[in-house]
């Protein structure tokens, strides 16, 4: 059941993806992978630089938004493409490690750059056997 797919019909000049998972931790891990996968194939990116992430928000939706925004902040400030997302979500708290490689150490140049996570169509919903999130990012 866990996985993600890109949604071509949601936003014309932005990118969108849908993530499904059995639990919130896996949902957040896959959301990070899907978001960075928009830029390039993260399977080709080593995970030699690690960053600790700890966040707390009022709701799970706010937590996902803050988490994805934090990943973009790390990308921009540290100059890295993240490829590994080892985070745990407990209610509305998140902690863990994300890893990646410097832009200068990656052979493949990113196809696009993500500027921000948007609230357009942003949603997390409970499914019969897990959770689903829809995210649109500004390119």
Secondary structure, 3 states (H helix, E strand, C coil): CCEEEECCCCCCCCEEEEEEECCHHHHHHHHHHHHHHCCCCHHHCCCCEEEEEEEECCCHHHHHHHHHHHHHHHHHHHCEEEEEEEEEEECCEEEEEEEEEEHHHCCCCCCCCCCEECCCCCEEEEECCEEEEEEEEEC
